[in-house]
Amino acid sequence: MRAKKKLASLSDEIVRPLPEYLSTRYATWYNGHYQDHQSHYQELATYGQHPPAMIISCADSRVNAMSLFGGEDGDFFIHRNIANLVPPYNPDGDHHGTSAAIEYAVTVLKISHLIILGHSGCGGIHAGYHACNGTIDEALKQSIFIPKWLDILAPAFQDGAKLKPDAERIHDLEQRSIVHSLSNLAAFPFVRLAISEGQLSLHGLWHDIGAGKLHIYDAEIGLFTPVGV
Ligand SMILES: [Zn+2]
């Protein structure tokens, strides 16, 4: 066998082997879950992915759409970013990870449901609230990318200006920002087209982590209401 050609030269002081605890967890997955579901994975590899839904959720480690919906691999096309935000449609030739993921899901995978999943105690919303309020915390003062990303929240922050205490306004912004992202989504031409052709529907969810409750945005009354269990 010929020796493999190096992909690139990166210092092994920078890029390290997998930490022991992850190797152990992987071995457990491979020897257990994978062996039990081998045919499912082979099917996924052969026929590709056909997820019926896309979920845009926060990068927060406590938010797990797969666990919430009892999902199996192949069930959801998932995009995660800070504070589960959808930026405005802006085809300016720059790098747009979230918009690219949405475009792929809608135009190539032709998903039927696009869900924005927000959550309680969101650090991104908390930081964005303070940035919009002009009270940016010390930790973010040196940040390069985070404040710019969080300024997507500015219109939703302005809409909630009448609410008084900070905690109430932050909670309000967690839900208000989901509605704002839905409205940004609806302005993407290919999203609008898919909705008008009956291919796609949009959904806004907010997850109360401690209580385990899921709330859905009801566009008719303009509020989030609990999903029945
Ligand atoms: Zn979050």
Boltz pocket constraint, residues with backbone or C-beta under 6 A from the ligand:
constraints:
  - pocket:
      binder: B
      contacts: [[A, 58], [A, 59], [A, 60], [A, 81], [A, 82], [A, 83], [A, 84], [A, 119], [A, 121], [A, 122], [A, 123], [A, 124], [A, 125]]
      max_distance: 6.0
